[in-house]
Amino acid sequence: MPIQFILNGRSVSIEADPAMPLLWVLRDILGLKATKYGCGRAQCGACSLHVDGQTQRSCSLPVQLVAGKNVVTLEGLCANRSQPHPVQQAWMEENVPQCGYCQPGFMMAAAAFLEQFPNPTDEDIQQHITNVCRCGTHPRILRAIKRAAALRKNV
């Protein structure tokens, strides 16, 4: 039985084991590569994306649980393809990535976070953004989230 959901604004219908993690559906079946595998335990956040506007860790989320829902990956974060999303813009301006592997998950977590905390404090960010960067770019990520909050005000 096909599983149907909205992915980055498009309706998709896939044939997959309902228990298959959404991460592998995105990468192996649908060919979207921005969402990364990190730990496989929903702890590091490399696989973060949005399901109905909320950050979810896709490595442990069975695809059956997104049936009928709206899923957004980094590829779909920016509705207006002519300009980057404020989070993407801030990441570029702050030169955040070092190796870059975890950054798609960080950007997705930051975008959802800023919907709830449009004027975040350092403490808000540290409490709610729980993704892990093994390269140590956390100070740049903190600056980028604050810059994205400012950029959102100008959009």
N, CA, C and O atoms as a GROMACS GRO file, in nm:
protein
  620
    1MET      N    1   0.084  -0.118   0.000
    1MET     CA    2   0.000   0.000   0.000
    1MET      C    3   0.089   0.125   0.000
    1MET      O    4   0.178   0.137   0.085
    2PRO      N    5   0.068   0.216  -0.092
    2PRO     CA    6   0.153   0.335  -0.099
    2PRO      C    7   0.136   0.426   0.023
    2PRO      O    8   0.029   0.433   0.084
    3ILE      N    9   0.245   0.494   0.056
    3ILE     CA   10   0.244   0.594   0.163
    3ILE      C   11   0.252   0.729   0.094
    3ILE      O   12   0.343   0.754   0.015
    4GLN      N   13   0.157   0.816   0.125
    4GLN     CA   14   0.150   0.946   0.060
    4GLN      C   15   0.173   1.056   0.162
    4GLN      O   16   0.124   1.051   0.274
    5PHE      N   17   0.250   1.156   0.120
    5PHE     CA   18   0.273   1.274   0.202
    5PHE      C   19   0.316   1.389   0.112
    5PHE      O   20   0.343   1.369  -0.007
    6ILE      N   21   0.323   1.507   0.168
    6ILE     CA   22   0.369   1.624   0.094
    6ILE      C   23   0.518   1.641   0.126
    6ILE      O   24   0.556   1.646   0.243
    7LEU      N   25   0.600   1.650   0.024
    7LEU     CA   26   0.744   1.666   0.042
    7LEU      C   27   0.788   1.792  -0.031
    7LEU      O   28   0.780   1.801  -0.154
    8ASN      N   29   0.833   1.889   0.045
    8ASN     CA   30   0.881   2.014  -0.013
    8ASN      C   31   0.780   2.074  -0.110
    8ASN      O   32   0.815   2.125  -0.216
    9GLY      N   33   0.651   2.068  -0.069
    9GLY     CA   34   0.545   2.129  -0.147
    9GLY      C   35   0.485   2.043  -0.256
    9GLY      O   36   0.392   2.086  -0.324
   10ARG      N   37   0.537   1.921  -0.275
   10ARG     CA   38   0.485   1.832  -0.379
   10ARG      C   39   0.428   1.706  -0.315
   10ARG      O   40   0.483   1.654  -0.218
   11SER      N   41   0.319   1.660  -0.368
   11SER     CA   42   0.261   1.534  -0.321
   11SER      C   43   0.346   1.418  -0.372
   11SER      O   44   0.379   1.411  -0.491
   12VAL      N   45   0.382   1.327  -0.282
   12VAL     CA   46   0.458   1.208  -0.322
   12VAL      C   47   0.384   1.085  -0.272
   12VAL      O   48   0.314   1.088  -0.170
   13SER      N   49   0.401   0.977  -0.344
   13SER     CA   50   0.346   0.847  -0.307
   13SER      C   51   0.457   0.747  -0.327
   13SER      O   52   0.512   0.734  -0.437
   14ILE      N   53   0.491   0.675  -0.220
   14ILE     CA   54   0.603   0.581  -0.230
   14ILE      C   55   0.561   0.443  -0.183
   14ILE      O   56   0.470   0.427  -0.101
   15GLU      N   57   0.629   0.344  -0.237
   15GLU     CA   58   0.614   0.206  -0.193
   15GLU      C   59   0.737   0.176  -0.109
   15GLU      O   60   0.849   0.173  -0.160
   16ALA      N   61   0.715   0.153   0.019
   16ALA     CA   62   0.827   0.123   0.110
   16ALA      C   63   0.773   0.050   0.231
   16ALA      O   64   0.654   0.055   0.262
   17ASP      N   65   0.861  -0.018   0.299
   17ASP     CA   66   0.825  -0.078   0.426
   17ASP      C   67   0.780   0.034   0.518
   17ASP      O   68   0.855   0.130   0.536
   18PRO      N   69   0.662   0.027   0.576
   18PRO     CA   70   0.613   0.136   0.662
   18PRO      C   71   0.705   0.168   0.779
   18PRO      O   72   0.702   0.280   0.831
   19ALA      N   73   0.786   0.072   0.821
   19ALA     CA   74   0.877   0.094   0.934
   19ALA      C   75   1.010   0.154   0.890
   19ALA      O   76   1.093   0.188   0.975
   20MET      N   77   1.033   0.167   0.760
   20MET     CA   78   1.160   0.222   0.711
   20MET      C   79   1.174   0.366   0.760
   20MET      O   80   1.080   0.445   0.746
   21PRO      N   81   1.290   0.401   0.816
   21PRO     CA   82   1.309   0.540   0.859
   21PRO      C   83   1.296   0.638   0.742
   21PRO      O   84   1.343   0.611   0.632
   22LEU      N   85   1.231   0.748   0.769
   22LEU     CA   86   1.211   0.851   0.667
   22LEU      C   87   1.343   0.893   0.603
   22LEU      O   88   1.348   0.920   0.483
   23LEU      N   89   1.450   0.898   0.682
   23LEU     CA   90   1.581   0.935   0.628
   23LEU      C   91   1.616   0.852   0.505
   23LEU      O   92   1.661   0.907   0.404
   24TRP      N   93   1.598   0.721   0.514
   24TRP     CA   94   1.637   0.632   0.404
   24TRP      C   95   1.539   0.641   0.287
   24TRP      O   96   1.578   0.621   0.172
   25VAL      N   97   1.414   0.671   0.316
   25VAL     CA   98   1.318   0.694   0.208
   25VAL      C   99   1.364   0.817   0.128
   25VAL      O  100   1.369   0.814   0.005
   26LEU      N  101   1.398   0.925   0.199
   26LEU     CA  102   1.442   1.047   0.132
   26LEU      C  103   1.568   1.024   0.050
   26LEU      O  104   1.574   1.062  -0.068
   27ARG      N  105   1.667   0.962   0.110
   27ARG     CA  106   1.797   0.946   0.044
   27ARG      C  107   1.796   0.837  -0.064
   27ARG      O  108   1.844   0.859  -0.175
   28ASP      N  109   1.742   0.720  -0.029
   28ASP     CA  110   1.756   0.604  -0.119
   28ASP      C  111   1.643   0.588  -0.219
   28ASP      O  112   1.665   0.537  -0.329
   29ILE      N  113   1.523   0.630  -0.183
   29ILE     CA  114   1.410   0.614  -0.274
   29ILE      C  115   1.384   0.743  -0.352
   29ILE      O  116   1.361   0.739  -0.473
   30LEU      N  117   1.387   0.856  -0.283
   30LEU     CA  118   1.353   0.983  -0.348
   30LEU      C  119   1.473   1.062  -0.396
   30LEU      O  120   1.456   1.162  -0.467
   31GLY      N  121   1.594   1.022  -0.360
   31GLY     CA  122   1.715   1.085  -0.412
   31GLY      C  123   1.751   1.220  -0.355
   31GLY      O  124   1.831   1.292  -0.414
   32LEU      N  125   1.693   1.256  -0.240
   32LEU     CA  126   1.728   1.383  -0.176
   32LEU      C  127   1.842   1.359  -0.079
   32LEU      O  128   1.829   1.276   0.011
   33LYS      N  129   1.951   1.428  -0.095
   33LYS     CA  130   2.073   1.396  -0.020
   33LYS      C  131   2.111   1.497   0.088
   33LYS      O  132   2.209   1.474   0.159
   34ALA      N  133   2.038   1.607   0.106
   34ALA     CA  134   2.076   1.705   0.207
   34ALA      C  135   2.062   1.647   0.349
   34ALA      O  136   2.148   1.673   0.434
   35THR      N  137   1.958   1.572   0.375
   35THR     CA  138   1.936   1.514   0.507
   35THR      C  139   2.040   1.404   0.526
   35THR      O  140   2.051   1.312   0.445
   36LYS      N  141   2.115   1.413   0.634
   36LYS     CA  142   2.229   1.324   0.655
   36LYS      C  143   2.205   1.221   0.765
   36LYS      O  144   2.126   1.243   0.857
   37TYR      N  145   2.276   1.109   0.754
   37TYR     CA  146   2.280   1.008   0.860
   37TYR      C  147   2.396   1.045   0.952
   37TYR      O  148   2.508   1.067   0.907
   38GLY      N  149   2.367   1.051   1.080
   38GLY     CA  150   2.472   1.081   1.177
   38GLY      C  151   2.492   0.968   1.275
   38GLY      O  152   2.593   0.898   1.273
   39CYS      N  153   2.394   0.950   1.362
   39CYS     CA  154   2.408   0.851   1.469
   39CYS      C  155   2.309   0.736   1.460
   39CYS      O  156   2.335   0.628   1.514
   40GLY      N  157   2.196   0.755   1.393
   40GLY     CA  158   2.095   0.653   1.384
   40GLY      C  159   2.012   0.636   1.511
   40GLY      O  160   1.933   0.543   1.522
   41ARG      N  161   2.032   0.726   1.607
   41ARG     CA  162   1.963   0.717   1.736
   41ARG      C  163   1.886   0.845   1.772
   41ARG      O  164   1.844   0.861   1.886
   42ALA      N  165   1.870   0.933   1.677
   42ALA     CA  166   1.798   1.059   1.698
   42ALA      C  167   1.863   1.146   1.804
   42ALA      O  168   1.794   1.219   1.875
   43GLN      N  169   1.994   1.140   1.815
   43GLN     CA  170   2.064   1.219   1.915
   43GLN      C  171   2.145   1.334   1.856
   43GLN      O  172   2.151   1.441   1.917
   44CYS      N  173   2.208   1.314   1.741
   44CYS     CA  174   2.301   1.417   1.691
   44CYS      C  175   2.232   1.527   1.610
   44CYS      O  176   2.280   1.640   1.608
   45GLY      N  177   2.121   1.496   1.545
   45GLY     CA  178   2.046   1.596   1.470
   45GLY      C  179   2.087   1.615   1.325
   45GLY      O  180   2.030   1.700   1.257
   46ALA      N  181   2.183   1.539   1.274
   46ALA     CA  182   2.224   1.554   1.134
   46ALA      C  183   2.107   1.526   1.040
   46ALA      O  184   2.105   1.575   0.927
   47CYS      N  185   2.010   1.448   1.085
   47CYS     CA  186   1.897   1.408   1.002
   47CYS      C  187   1.774   1.495   1.024
   47CYS      O  188   1.665   1.458   0.981
   48SER      N  189   1.789   1.609   1.090
   48SER     CA  190   1.673   1.694   1.123
   48SER      C  191   1.605   1.750   0.999
   48SER      O  192   1.669   1.789   0.902
   49LEU      N  193   1.472   1.750   1.006
   49LEU     CA  194   1.388   1.809   0.903
   49LEU      C  195   1.259   1.853   0.971
   49LEU      O  196   1.247   1.843   1.093
   50HIS      N  197   1.164   1.901   0.894
   50HIS     CA  198   1.037   1.948   0.951
   50HIS      C  199   0.925   1.854   0.910
   50HIS      O  200   0.915   1.813   0.794
   51VAL      N  201   0.841   1.821   1.006
   51VAL     CA  202   0.716   1.748   0.980
   51VAL      C  203   0.605   1.834   1.039
   51VAL      O  204   0.599   1.856   1.160
   52ASP      N  205   0.519   1.882   0.952
   52ASP     CA  206   0.412   1.974   0.992
   52ASP      C  207   0.467   2.089   1.076
   52ASP      O  208   0.408   2.128   1.177
   53GLY      N  209   0.582   2.143   1.034
   53GLY     CA  210   0.640   2.261   1.097
   53GLY      C  211   0.724   2.235   1.221
   53GLY      O  212   0.782   2.328   1.276
   54GLN      N  213   0.732   2.111   1.264
   54GLN     CA  214   0.809   2.078   1.384
   54GLN      C  215   0.937   2.003   1.345
   54GLN      O  216   0.935   1.919   1.254
   55THR      N  217   1.046   2.032   1.414
   55THR     CA  218   1.170   1.962   1.387
   55THR      C  219   1.156   1.816   1.432
   55THR      O  220   1.112   1.787   1.543
   56GLN      N  221   1.196   1.727   1.342
   56GLN     CA  222   1.195   1.583   1.371
   56GLN      C  223   1.329   1.526   1.328
   56GLN      O  224   1.394   1.577   1.236
   57ARG      N  225   1.369   1.421   1.394
   57ARG     CA  226   1.491   1.349   1.357
   57ARG      C  227   1.449   1.230   1.272
   57ARG      O  228   1.388   1.135   1.321
   58SER      N  229   1.482   1.235   1.146
   58SER     CA  230   1.429   1.139   1.049
   58SER      C  231   1.494   1.001   1.054
   58SER      O  232   1.440   0.907   0.995
   59CYS      N  233   1.607   0.987   1.122
   59CYS     CA  234   1.674   0.856   1.124
   59CYS      C  235   1.596   0.753   1.204
   59CYS      O  236   1.615   0.632   1.185
   60SER      N  237   1.510   0.798   1.292
   60SER     CA  238   1.432   0.704   1.374
   60SER      C  239   1.282   0.722   1.356
   60SER      O  240   1.203   0.670   1.435
   61LEU      N  241   1.241   0.796   1.254
   61LEU     CA  242   1.100   0.824   1.228
   61LEU      C  243   1.049   0.732   1.118
   61LEU      O  244   1.085   0.750   1.002
   62PRO      N  245   0.966   0.634   1.152
   62PRO     CA  246   0.913   0.546   1.047
   62PRO      C  247   0.831   0.625   0.946
   62PRO      O  248   0.752   0.711   0.982
   63VAL      N  249   0.852   0.596   0.819
   63VAL     CA  250   0.784   0.671   0.714
   63VAL      C  251   0.633   0.665   0.729
   63VAL      O  252   0.565   0.759   0.690
   64GLN      N  253   0.580   0.559   0.784
   64GLN     CA  254   0.434   0.550   0.800
   64GLN      C  255   0.379   0.663   0.887
   64GLN      O  256   0.262   0.699   0.874
   65LEU      N  257   0.462   0.719   0.976
   65LEU     CA  258   0.414   0.826   1.064
   65LEU      C  259   0.406   0.962   0.996
   65LEU      O  260   0.355   1.057   1.055
   66VAL      N  261   0.455   0.973   0.872
   66VAL     CA  262   0.441   1.099   0.800
   66VAL      C  263   0.331   1.093   0.694
   66VAL      O  264   0.312   1.190   0.620
   67ALA      N  265   0.261   0.982   0.686
   67ALA     CA  266   0.152   0.971   0.589
   67ALA      C  267   0.053   1.086   0.610
   67ALA      O  268   0.006   1.109   0.722
   68GLY      N  269   0.023   1.157   0.502
   68GLY     CA  270  -0.070   1.269   0.507
   68GLY      C  271  -0.014   1.396   0.565
   68GLY      O  272  -0.087   1.495   0.579
   69LYS      N  273   0.114   1.397   0.598
   69LYS     CA  274   0.175   1.516   0.662
   69LYS      C  275   0.261   1.593   0.563
   69LYS      O  276   0.287   1.548   0.451
   70ASN      N  277   0.304   1.709   0.607
   70ASN     CA  278   0.388   1.797   0.528
   70ASN      C  279   0.532   1.784   0.576
   70ASN      O  280   0.563   1.818   0.691
   71VAL      N  281   0.620   1.736   0.491
   71VAL     CA  282   0.762   1.716   0.524
   71VAL      C  283   0.844   1.816   0.445
   71VAL      O  284   0.826   1.832   0.324
   72VAL      N  285   0.936   1.884   0.514
   72VAL     CA  286   1.025   1.979   0.447
   72VAL      C  287   1.168   1.944   0.482
   72VAL      O  288   1.204   1.929   0.599
   73THR      N  289   1.249   1.930   0.379
   73THR     CA  290   1.393   1.907   0.395
   73THR      C  291   1.466   2.036   0.358
   73THR      O  292   1.403   2.133   0.317
   74LEU      N  293   1.597   2.037   0.372
   74LEU     CA  294   1.673   2.156   0.335
   74LEU      C  295   1.648   2.194   0.190
   74LEU      O  296   1.647   2.312   0.156
   75GLU      N  297   1.630   2.095   0.103
   75GLU     CA  298   1.604   2.124  -0.038
   75GLU      C  299   1.477   2.207  -0.057
   75GLU      O  300   1.464   2.279  -0.156
   76GLY      N  301   1.383   2.197   0.036
   76GLY     CA  302   1.257   2.269   0.024
   76GLY      C  303   1.241   2.384   0.121
   76GLY      O  304   1.134   2.444   0.129
   77LEU      N  305   1.346   2.416   0.197
   77LEU     CA  306   1.335   2.520   0.299
   77LEU      C  307   1.300   2.655   0.240
   77LEU      O  308   1.222   2.730   0.299
   78CYS      N  309   1.355   2.687   0.127
   78CYS     CA  310   1.334   2.818   0.065
   78CYS      C  311   1.225   2.808  -0.041
   78CYS      O  312   1.244   2.749  -0.147
   79ALA      N  313   1.110   2.867  -0.011
   79ALA     CA  314   0.999   2.865  -0.107
   79ALA      C  315   1.031   2.948  -0.230
   79ALA      O  316   0.990   2.915  -0.341
   80ASN      N  317   1.105   3.058  -0.209
   80ASN     CA  318   1.143   3.146  -0.318
   80ASN      C  319   1.285   3.110  -0.360
   80ASN      O  320   1.382   3.151  -0.295
   81ARG      N  321   1.298   3.036  -0.466
   81ARG     CA  322   1.430   2.987  -0.510
   81ARG      C  323   1.526   3.098  -0.553
   81ARG      O  324   1.645   3.073  -0.569
   82SER      N  325   1.475   3.220  -0.573
   82SER     CA  326   1.564   3.328  -0.616
   82SER      C  327   1.644   3.386  -0.499
   82SER      O  328   1.745   3.453  -0.520
   83GLN      N  329   1.599   3.362  -0.376
   83GLN     CA  330   1.670   3.411  -0.258
   83GLN      C  331   1.680   3.299  -0.156
   83GLN      O  332   1.586   3.221  -0.141
   84PRO      N  333   1.790   3.290  -0.084
   84PRO     CA  334   1.800   3.189   0.020
   84PRO      C  335   1.708   3.222   0.139
   84PRO      O  336   1.673   3.338   0.162
   85HIS      N  337   1.671   3.121   0.211
   85HIS     CA  338   1.598   3.138   0.338
   85HIS      C  339   1.688   3.219   0.432
   85HIS      O  340   1.810   3.208   0.421
   86PRO      N  341   1.632   3.299   0.523
   86PRO     CA  342   1.716   3.377   0.615
   86PRO      C  343   1.820   3.291   0.691
   86PRO      O  344   1.930   3.338   0.718
   87VAL      N  345   1.784   3.170   0.725
   87VAL     CA  346   1.882   3.083   0.794
   87VAL      C  347   1.995   3.047   0.699
   87VAL      O  348   2.112   3.050   0.739
   88GLN      N  349   1.963   3.014   0.576
   88GLN     CA  350   2.069   2.982   0.479
   88GLN      C  351   2.158   3.103   0.455
   88GLN      O  352   2.280   3.090   0.446
   89GLN      N  353   2.098   3.221   0.443
   89GLN     CA  354   2.174   3.344   0.422
   89GLN      C  355   2.267   3.370   0.540
   89GLN      O  356   2.384   3.403   0.522
   90ALA      N  357   2.215   3.355   0.661
   90ALA     CA  358   2.296   3.377   0.781
   90ALA      C  359   2.411   3.277   0.788
   90ALA      O  360   2.522   3.313   0.828
   91TRP      N  361   2.386   3.154   0.750
   91TRP     CA  362   2.493   3.052   0.752
   91TRP      C  363   2.605   3.093   0.658
   91TRP      O  364   2.723   3.075   0.689
   92MET      N  365   2.569   3.148   0.542
   92MET     CA  366   2.672   3.192   0.447
   92MET      C  367   2.747   3.313   0.501
   92MET      O  368   2.870   3.319   0.494
   93GLU      N  369   2.672   3.410   0.554
   93GLU     CA  370   2.734   3.533   0.602
   93GLU      C  371   2.828   3.507   0.720
   93GLU      O  372   2.930   3.574   0.734
   94GLU      N  373   2.794   3.412   0.804
   94GLU     CA  374   2.878   3.378   0.920
   94GLU      C  375   2.982   3.271   0.887
   94GLU      O  376   3.060   3.232   0.974
   95ASN      N  377   2.982   3.223   0.763
   95ASN     CA  378   3.077   3.121   0.721
   95ASN      C  379   3.078   3.004   0.820
   95ASN      O  380   3.184   2.963   0.868
   96VAL      N  381   2.961   2.951   0.849
   96VAL     CA  382   2.944   2.850   0.954
   96VAL      C  383   3.012   2.718   0.923
   96VAL      O  384   3.091   2.671   1.006
   97PRO      N  385   2.988   2.655   0.810
   97PRO     CA  386   3.036   2.518   0.792
   97PRO      C  387   3.187   2.504   0.796
   97PRO      O  388   3.261   2.587   0.744
   98GLN      N  389   3.230   2.400   0.859
   98GLN     CA  390   3.370   2.359   0.848
   98GLN      C  391   3.370   2.239   0.755
   98GLN      O  392   3.404   2.252   0.638
   99CYS      N  393   3.333   2.122   0.804
   99CYS     CA  394   3.318   2.009   0.711
   99CYS      C  395   3.182   2.015   0.645
   99CYS      O  396   3.166   1.968   0.532
  100GLY      N  397   3.081   2.072   0.713
  100GLY     CA  398   2.949   2.092   0.657
  100GLY      C  399   2.851   1.977   0.673
  100GLY      O  400   2.733   1.992   0.644
  101TYR      N  401   2.898   1.863   0.719
  101TYR     CA  402   2.812   1.744   0.723
  101TYR      C  403   2.686   1.764   0.806
  101TYR      O  404   2.577   1.725   0.762
  102CYS      N  405   2.697   1.823   0.922
  102CYS     CA  406   2.582   1.837   1.012
  102CYS      C  407   2.499   1.961   0.983
  102CYS      O  408   2.391   1.976   1.040
  103GLN      N  409   2.545   2.047   0.897
  103GLN     CA  410   2.482   2.177   0.879
  103GLN      C  411   2.338   2.174   0.826
  103GLN      O  412   2.257   2.256   0.869
  104PRO      N  413   2.302   2.084   0.734
  104PRO     CA  414   2.161   2.081   0.693
  104PRO      C  415   2.067   2.058   0.812
  104PRO      O  416   1.963   2.124   0.823
  105GLY      N  417   2.103   1.967   0.900
  105GLY     CA  418   2.020   1.942   1.018
  105GLY      C  419   2.015   2.062   1.110
  105GLY      O  420   1.909   2.094   1.165
  106PHE      N  421   2.129   2.129   1.128
  106PHE     CA  422   2.131   2.250   1.210
  106PHE      C  423   2.043   2.359   1.151
  106PHE      O  424   1.968   2.425   1.223
  107MET      N  425   2.051   2.378   1.019
  107MET     CA  426   1.970   2.482   0.955
  107MET      C  427   1.821   2.452   0.969
  107MET      O  428   1.742   2.544   0.992
  108MET      N  429   1.783   2.327   0.956
  108MET     CA  430   1.642   2.291   0.970
  108MET      C  431   1.596   2.312   1.114
  108MET      O  432   1.486   2.363   1.138
  109ALA      N  433   1.679   2.274   1.210
  109ALA     CA  434   1.644   2.296   1.351
  109ALA      C  435   1.634   2.445   1.380
  109ALA      O  436   1.542   2.488   1.451
  110ALA      N  437   1.726   2.524   1.326
  110ALA     CA  438   1.725   2.668   1.350
  110ALA      C  439   1.602   2.734   1.288
  110ALA      O  440   1.541   2.822   1.349
  111ALA      N  441   1.564   2.693   1.167
  111ALA     CA  442   1.448   2.753   1.101
  111ALA      C  443   1.320   2.729   1.182
  111ALA      O  444   1.240   2.821   1.200
  112ALA      N  445   1.301   2.608   1.232
  112ALA     CA  446   1.182   2.579   1.314
  112ALA      C  447   1.189   2.653   1.447
  112ALA      O  448   1.089   2.705   1.495
  113PHE      N  449   1.307   2.656   1.505
  113PHE     CA  450   1.329   2.725   1.633
  113PHE      C  451   1.291   2.873   1.623
  113PHE      O  452   1.226   2.927   1.712
  114LEU      N  453   1.333   2.938   1.515
  114LEU     CA  454   1.307   3.081   1.498
  114LEU      C  455   1.159   3.112   1.478
  114LEU      O  456   1.116   3.225   1.501
  115GLU      N  457   1.082   3.014   1.437
  115GLU     CA  458   0.936   3.034   1.429
  115GLU      C  459   0.878   3.052   1.569
  115GLU      O  460   0.782   3.126   1.588
  116GLN      N  461   0.936   2.983   1.666
  116GLN     CA  462   0.888   2.991   1.805
  116GLN      C  463   0.959   3.099   1.885
  116GLN      O  464   0.901   3.157   1.977
  117PHE      N  465   1.085   3.125   1.852
  117PHE     CA  466   1.167   3.222   1.925
  117PHE      C  467   1.224   3.324   1.826
  117PHE      O  468   1.341   3.315   1.790
  118PRO      N  469   1.144   3.420   1.784
  118PRO     CA  470   1.192   3.515   1.683
  118PRO      C  471   1.301   3.609   1.732
  118PRO      O  472   1.374   3.666   1.652
  119ASN      N  473   1.314   3.625   1.863
  119ASN     CA  474   1.420   3.708   1.922
  119ASN      C  475   1.496   3.626   2.026
  119ASN      O  476   1.486   3.654   2.145
  120PRO      N  477   1.570   3.526   1.983
  120PRO     CA  478   1.629   3.433   2.078
  120PRO      C  479   1.748   3.490   2.156
  120PRO      O  480   1.824   3.573   2.107
  121THR      N  481   1.759   3.444   2.278
  121THR     CA  482   1.877   3.474   2.359
  121THR      C  483   1.975   3.358   2.341
  121THR      O  484   1.940   3.254   2.286
  122ASP      N  485   2.097   3.378   2.387
  122ASP     CA  486   2.194   3.269   2.384
  122ASP      C  487   2.141   3.148   2.459
  122ASP      O  488   2.159   3.034   2.415
  123GLU      N  489   2.076   3.172   2.571
  123GLU     CA  490   2.023   3.063   2.653
  123GLU      C  491   1.913   2.988   2.580
  123GLU      O  492   1.906   2.865   2.586
  124ASP      N  493   1.825   3.061   2.509
  124ASP     CA  494   1.720   2.996   2.430
  124ASP      C  495   1.781   2.902   2.328
  124ASP      O  496   1.739   2.788   2.314
  125ILE      N  497   1.881   2.951   2.257
  125ILE     CA  498   1.946   2.871   2.152
  125ILE      C  499   2.011   2.749   2.214
  125ILE      O  500   1.993   2.638   2.163
  126GLN      N  501   2.086   2.767   2.320
  126GLN     CA  502   2.156   2.654   2.382
  126GLN      C  503   2.060   2.551   2.439
  126GLN      O  504   2.091   2.432   2.441
  127GLN      N  505   1.945   2.596   2.485
  127GLN     CA  506   1.847   2.503   2.542
  127GLN      C  507   1.770   2.426   2.435
  127GLN      O  508   1.738   2.308   2.454
  128HIS      N  509   1.740   2.491   2.323
  128HIS     CA  510   1.650   2.431   2.224
  128HIS      C  511   1.718   2.373   2.100
  128HIS      O  512   1.660   2.288   2.033
  129ILE      N  513   1.836   2.417   2.069
  129ILE     CA  514   1.908   2.361   1.954
  129ILE      C  515   2.005   2.257   2.010
  129ILE      O  516   2.111   2.290   2.064
  130THR      N  517   1.968   2.132   1.996
  130THR     CA  518   2.045   2.024   2.059
  130THR      C  519   2.125   1.942   1.959
  130THR      O  520   2.178   1.836   1.994
  131ASN      N  521   2.136   1.989   1.837
  131ASN     CA  522   2.217   1.920   1.737
  131ASN      C  523   2.364   1.924   1.778
  131ASN      O  524   2.404   2.006   1.860
  132VAL      N  525   2.442   1.834   1.720
  132VAL     CA  526   2.583   1.822   1.754
  132VAL      C  527   2.668   1.850   1.630
  132VAL      O  528   2.641   1.799   1.521
  133CYS      N  529   2.773   1.931   1.649
  133CYS     CA  530   2.872   1.955   1.545
  133CYS      C  531   3.006   1.907   1.600
  133CYS      O  532   3.057   1.962   1.698
  134ARG      N  533   3.060   1.807   1.538
  134ARG     CA  534   3.187   1.752   1.586
  134ARG      C  535   3.306   1.838   1.546
  134ARG      O  536   3.416   1.818   1.598
  135CYS      N  537   3.287   1.931   1.454
  135CYS     CA  538   3.396   2.021   1.414
  135CYS      C  539   3.409   2.140   1.507
  135CYS      O  540   3.508   2.213   1.501
  136GLY      N  541   3.312   2.160   1.592
  136GLY     CA  542   3.320   2.271   1.688
  136GLY      C  543   3.277   2.406   1.634
  136GLY      O  544   3.329   2.508   1.678
  137THR      N  545   3.183   2.408   1.542
  137THR     CA  546   3.139   2.537   1.487
  137THR      C  547   3.026   2.601   1.568
  137THR      O  548   2.962   2.695   1.521
  138HIS      N  549   3.001   2.552   1.688
  138HIS     CA  550   2.891   2.605   1.768
  138HIS      C  551   2.893   2.757   1.787
  138HIS      O  552   2.787   2.819   1.780
  139PRO      N  553   3.008   2.821   1.810
  139PRO     CA  554   3.005   2.969   1.822
  139PRO      C  555   2.955   3.037   1.695
  139PRO      O  556   2.882   3.135   1.702
  140ARG      N  557   2.994   2.986   1.577
  140ARG     CA  558   2.947   3.044   1.451
  140ARG      C  559   2.798   3.015   1.430
  140ARG      O  560   2.725   3.097   1.376
  141ILE      N  561   2.754   2.896   1.474
  141ILE     CA  562   2.613   2.860   1.463
  141ILE      C  563   2.530   2.955   1.549
  141ILE      O  564   2.425   3.003   1.506
  142LEU      N  565   2.575   2.982   1.669
  142LEU     CA  566   2.505   3.075   1.758
  142LEU      C  567   2.492   3.212   1.692
  142LEU      O  568   2.384   3.271   1.692
  143ARG      N  569   2.602   3.262   1.635
  143ARG     CA  570   2.598   3.392   1.566
  143ARG      C  571   2.504   3.387   1.446
  143ARG      O  572   2.431   3.482   1.420
  144ALA      N  573   2.506   3.276   1.373
  144ALA     CA  574   2.422   3.264   1.254
  144ALA      C  575   2.274   3.262   1.290
  144ALA      O  576   2.192   3.321   1.219
  145ILE      N  577   2.238   3.196   1.398
  145ILE     CA  578   2.098   3.193   1.440
  145ILE      C  579   2.052   3.333   1.477
  145ILE      O  580   1.941   3.373   1.442
  146LYS      N  581   2.136   3.408   1.547
  146LYS     CA  582   2.100   3.546   1.581
  146LYS      C  583   2.090   3.632   1.456
  146LYS      O  584   2.001   3.716   1.446
  147ARG      N  585   2.180   3.612   1.361
  147ARG     CA  586   2.176   3.689   1.236
  147ARG      C  587   2.050   3.652   1.158
  147ARG      O  588   1.985   3.740   1.100
  148ALA      N  589   2.015   3.525   1.155
  148ALA     CA  590   1.894   3.483   1.085
  148ALA      C  591   1.770   3.547   1.148
  148ALA      O  592   1.677   3.585   1.077
  149ALA      N  593   1.769   3.558   1.280
  149ALA     CA  594   1.656   3.624   1.347
  149ALA      C  595   1.645   3.768   1.299
  149ALA      O  596   1.535   3.817   1.273
  150ALA      N  597   1.759   3.837   1.287
  150ALA     CA  598   1.758   3.976   1.238
  150ALA      C  599   1.717   3.982   1.092
  150ALA      O  600   1.641   4.070   1.053
  151LEU      N  601   1.764   3.890   1.011
  151LEU     CA  602   1.728   3.889   0.870
  151LEU      C  603   1.579   3.863   0.850
  151LEU      O  604   1.518   3.920   0.760
  152ARG      N  605   1.521   3.779   0.934
  152ARG     CA  606   1.377   3.749   0.924
  152ARG      C  607   1.293   3.874   0.945
  152ARG      O  608   1.186   3.888   0.886
  153LYS      N  609   1.341   3.964   1.028
  153LYS     CA  610   1.267   4.089   1.054
  153LYS      C  611   1.264   4.177   0.930
  153LYS      O  612   1.172   4.257   0.913
  154ASN      N  613   1.365   4.162   0.844
  154ASN     CA  614   1.376   4.246   0.724
  154ASN      C  615   1.308   4.184   0.602
  154ASN      O  616   1.306   4.245   0.496
  155VAL      N  617   1.251   4.065   0.617
  155VAL     CA  618   1.189   3.997   0.502
  155VAL      C  619   1.045   4.037   0.489
  155VAL      O  620   0.976   3.990   0.399
   0.00000   0.00000   0.00000
